Amino acid sequence: MERLATEAERLARLEGAYDRLATKADLANLETRLTTWFAGLLLLVVINVLGAVTVVLIALLG
């Protein structure tokens, strides 16, 4: 049968997990990095679409 943990054991286990949790600064840094990545990806998509439109126009008009 499974032994029930005492309150002290449960509290110690919870406090031991604090080192692995993200801080507000970690989350702010992550938000900045993700925003930069999304902006860069959006720029690449726009460049690819403009390139594809240019190729199609050249093919149709050329």
LUMBA-189090 format. One record per atom (N, C-alpha, C): x, y, z; atom name; residue in one letter. Coordinates in steps of 0.05 Angstrom, whole numbers, plus 32768, in hexadecimal, padded with zeros to 4 digits. Layout:
residues N
<r <X; Y; Z>; "CA"; "A">
...
***
This chain:
residues 62
<r <8011; 7FE8; 8000>; "N"; "M">
<r <8000; 8000; 8000>; "CA"; "M">
<r <8012; 8019; 8000>; "C"; "M">
<r <8009; 802D; 7FF2>; "N"; "E">
<r <8018; 8046; 7FF0>; "CA"; "E">
<r <8017; 8056; 800A>; "C"; "E">
<r <802E; 8060; 8012>; "N"; "R">
<r <8031; 806F; 802B>; "CA"; "R">
<r <802A; 808C; 8025>; "C"; "R">
<r <801A; 8098; 8036>; "N"; "L">
<r <8013; 80B4; 8033>; "CA"; "L">
<r <8029; 80C6; 803D>; "C"; "L">
<r <8030; 80DB; 802E>; "N"; "A">
<r <8046; 80ED; 8036>; "CA"; "A">
<r <803C; 80FF; 804C>; "C"; "A">
<r <804E; 8105; 805D>; "N"; "T">
<r <8048; 8118; 8072>; "CA"; "T">
<r <8048; 8135; 8067>; "C"; "T">
<r <803D; 8147; 8076>; "N"; "E">
<r <803C; 8163; 806D>; "CA"; "E">
<r <8058; 816E; 8069>; "C"; "E">
<r <806B; 8167; 807A>; "N"; "A">
<r <8086; 8170; 8078>; "CA"; "A">
<r <8093; 8166; 805E>; "C"; "A">
<r <808E; 814C; 8058>; "N"; "E">
<r <809A; 8141; 803F>; "CA"; "E">
<r <808E; 814E; 8027>; "C"; "E">
<r <8074; 8153; 8027>; "N"; "R">
<r <8067; 8160; 8011>; "CA"; "R">
<r <8071; 817C; 800D>; "C"; "R">
<r <8074; 818B; 8023>; "N"; "L">
<r <807E; 81A6; 8022>; "CA"; "L">
<r <809B; 81A7; 8017>; "C"; "L">
<r <80AC; 8194; 8020>; "N"; "A">
<r <80C7; 8193; 8017>; "CA"; "A">
<r <80C9; 818E; 7FF9>; "C"; "A">
<r <80B7; 817C; 7FF0>; "N"; "R">
<r <80B7; 8176; 7FD3>; "CA"; "R">
<r <80AE; 818E; 7FC3>; "C"; "R">
<r <809A; 819D; 7FCD>; "N"; "L">
<r <8092; 81B5; 7FBF>; "CA"; "L">
<r <80A7; 81CB; 7FBE>; "C"; "L">
<r <80B4; 81CF; 7FD5>; "N"; "E">
<r <80C9; 81E3; 7FD6>; "CA"; "E">
<r <80E1; 81DB; 7FC5>; "C"; "E">
<r <80E6; 81C2; 7FC2>; "N"; "G">
<r <80FC; 81B9; 7FB1>; "CA"; "G">
<r <80F8; 81BF; 7F94>; "C"; "G">
<r <80DF; 81C3; 7F8C>; "N"; "A">
<r <80D9; 81C8; 7F70>; "CA"; "A">
<r <80DC; 81E6; 7F69>; "C"; "A">
<r <80E0; 81F7; 7F7C>; "N"; "Y">
<r <80E1; 8214; 7F77>; "CA"; "Y">
<r <80F9; 821B; 7F65>; "C"; "Y">
<r <810F; 820C; 7F66>; "N"; "D">
<r <8126; 8212; 7F56>; "CA"; "D">
<r <8121; 820E; 7F38>; "C"; "D">
<r <810D; 81FE; 7F31>; "N"; "R">
<r <8108; 81F9; 7F15>; "CA"; "R">
<r <80F3; 820B; 7F09>; "C"; "R">
<r <80E6; 821C; 7F1A>; "N"; "L">
<r <80D1; 822E; 7F10>; "CA"; "L">
<r <80DD; 8247; 7F03>; "C"; "L">
<r <80D0; 8251; 7EEF>; "N"; "A">
<r <80D9; 826A; 7EE1>; "CA"; "A">
<r <80D2; 8282; 7EF2>; "C"; "A">
<r <80E4; 8296; 7EF1>; "N"; "T">
<r <80DF; 82AF; 7EFF>; "CA"; "T">
<r <80D2; 82C2; 7EEB>; "C"; "T">
<r <80CA; 82DA; 7EF6>; "N"; "K">
<r <80BE; 82EE; 7EE4>; "CA"; "K">
<r <80D2; 82F7; 7ED0>; "C"; "K">
<r <80EB; 82F9; 7ED8>; "N"; "A">
<r <8100; 8302; 7EC5>; "CA"; "A">
<r <8104; 82ED; 7EAF>; "C"; "A">
<r <8103; 82D3; 7EB7>; "N"; "D">
<r <8105; 82BE; 7EA3>; "CA"; "D">
<r <80EF; 82C0; 7E8E>; "C"; "D">
<r <80D7; 82C4; 7E98>; "N"; "L">
<r <80C0; 82C6; 7E86>; "CA"; "L">
<r <80C1; 82DF; 7E74>; "C"; "L">
<r <80CB; 82F5; 7E7F>; "N"; "A">
<r <80CD; 830E; 7E6F>; "CA"; "A">
<r <80E2; 830A; 7E59>; "C"; "A">
<r <80F9; 82FD; 7E60>; "N"; "N">
<r <810D; 82F7; 7E4D>; "CA"; "N">
<r <8103; 82E5; 7E37>; "C"; "N">
<r <80F3; 82D1; 7E3E>; "N"; "L">
<r <80E8; 82BE; 7E2B>; "CA"; "L">
<r <80D5; 82CD; 7E18>; "C"; "L">
<r <80C4; 82DF; 7E24>; "N"; "E">
<r <80B1; 82EE; 7E13>; "CA"; "E">
<r <80C0; 82FF; 7DFF>; "C"; "E">
<r <80D6; 830C; 7E07>; "N"; "T">
<r <80E6; 831C; 7DF5>; "CA"; "T">
<r <80F2; 830B; 7DDE>; "C"; "T">
<r <80FD; 82F4; 7DE5>; "N"; "R">
<r <8109; 82E3; 7DD1>; "CA"; "R">
<r <80F4; 82D8; 7DBE>; "C"; "R">
<r <80DC; 82D1; 7DC8>; "N"; "L">
<r <80C7; 82C7; 7DB6>; "CA"; "L">
<r <80BD; 82DC; 7DA4>; "C"; "L">
<r <80BA; 82F5; 7DAE>; "N"; "T">
<r <80B1; 830B; 7D9E>; "CA"; "T">
<r <80C5; 8310; 7D87>; "C"; "T">
<r <80DE; 830F; 7D8D>; "N"; "T">
<r <80F3; 8313; 7D79>; "CA"; "T">
<r <80F2; 82FE; 7D64>; "C"; "T">
<r <80EF; 82E5; 7D6C>; "N"; "W">
<r <80ED; 82CE; 7D59>; "CA"; "W">
<r <80D4; 82D1; 7D47>; "C"; "W">
<r <80BD; 82D8; 7D53>; "N"; "F">
<r <80A5; 82DB; 7D43>; "CA"; "F">
<r <80A7; 82F2; 7D2F>; "C"; "F">
<r <80B3; 8308; 7D38>; "N"; "A">
<r <80B7; 831E; 7D25>; "CA"; "A">
<r <80C9; 8316; 7D0E>; "C"; "A">
<r <80DE; 8307; 7D14>; "N"; "G">
<r <80F0; 82FE; 7CFF>; "CA"; "G">
<r <80E3; 82EB; 7CEC>; "C"; "G">
<r <80D3; 82D9; 7CF7>; "N"; "L">
<r <80C5; 82C6; 7CE6>; "CA"; "L">
<r <80B0; 82D4; 7CD4>; "C"; "L">
<r <80A2; 82E7; 7CE0>; "N"; "L">
<r <808F; 82F7; 7CD0>; "CA"; "L">
<r <809D; 8305; 7CB9>; "C"; "L">
<r <80B4; 8311; 7CBE>; "N"; "L">
<r <80C3; 831E; 7CA9>; "CA"; "L">
<r <80CB; 830A; 7C93>; "C"; "L">
<r <80D4; 82F2; 7C9B>; "N"; "L">
<r <80DB; 82DE; 7C87>; "CA"; "L">
<r <80C3; 82D6; 7C76>; "C"; "L">
<r <80AC; 82D3; 7C83>; "N"; "V">
<r <8094; 82CB; 7C74>; "CA"; "V">
<r <808C; 82E1; 7C60>; "C"; "V">
<r <808E; 82FA; 7C68>; "N"; "V">
<r <8087; 8311; 7C56>; "CA"; "V">
<r <809B; 8311; 7C3F>; "C"; "V">
<r <80B4; 830D; 7C44>; "N"; "I">
<r <80C8; 830D; 7C2E>; "CA"; "I">
<r <80C3; 82F6; 7C1B>; "C"; "I">
<r <80BC; 82DE; 7C25>; "N"; "N">
<r <80B6; 82C7; 7C14>; "CA"; "N">
<r <809D; 82CC; 7C03>; "C"; "N">
<r <8089; 82D8; 7C0F>; "N"; "V">
<r <8070; 82DD; 7BFF>; "CA"; "V">
<r <8076; 82F2; 7BE9>; "C"; "V">
<r <8085; 8307; 7BF0>; "N"; "L">
<r <808C; 831B; 7BDC>; "CA"; "L">
<r <809D; 830F; 7BC6>; "C"; "L">
<r <80AF; 82FD; 7BCD>; "N"; "G">
<r <80BF; 82EF; 7BB9>; "CA"; "G">
<r <80AE; 82DE; 7BA7>; "C"; "G">
<r <809B; 82CF; 7BB2>; "N"; "A">
<r <808A; 82BE; 7BA2>; "CA"; "A">
<r <8078; 82CF; 7B90>; "C"; "A">
<r <806E; 82E5; 7B99>; "N"; "V">
<r <805D; 82F6; 7B89>; "CA"; "V">
<r <806E; 8302; 7B72>; "C"; "V">
<r <8086; 830A; 7B78>; "N"; "T">
<r <8098; 8314; 7B63>; "CA"; "T">
<r <809E; 8300; 7B4E>; "C"; "T">
<r <80A3; 82E7; 7B56>; "N"; "V">
<r <80A8; 82D2; 7B42>; "CA"; "V">
<r <8090; 82CD; 7B31>; "C"; "V">
<r <8078; 82CD; 7B3D>; "N"; "V">
<r <8060; 82C8; 7B2D>; "CA"; "V">
<r <805B; 82E0; 7B1A>; "C"; "V">
<r <805F; 82F8; 7B23>; "N"; "L">
<r <805B; 830F; 7B11>; "CA"; "L">
<r <806F; 830F; 7AFA>; "C"; "L">
<r <8088; 8309; 7B00>; "N"; "I">
<r <809C; 8307; 7AEB>; "CA"; "I">
<r <8095; 82F2; 7AD6>; "C"; "I">
<r <808B; 82DB; 7AE0>; "N"; "A">
<r <8083; 82C5; 7ACE>; "CA"; "A">
<r <806B; 82CD; 7ABD>; "C"; "A">
<r <8058; 82DB; 7AC8>; "N"; "L">
<r <8040; 82E3; 7AB9>; "CA"; "L">
<r <8046; 82FB; 7AA6>; "C"; "L">
<r <8055; 830D; 7AAE>; "N"; "L">
<r <805A; 8325; 7A9E>; "CA"; "L">
<r <8072; 8323; 7A8C>; "C"; "L">
<r <8084; 8310; 7A93>; "N"; "G">
<r <809E; 830F; 7A84>; "CA"; "G">
<r <809E; 82FF; 7A6C>; "C"; "G">
***
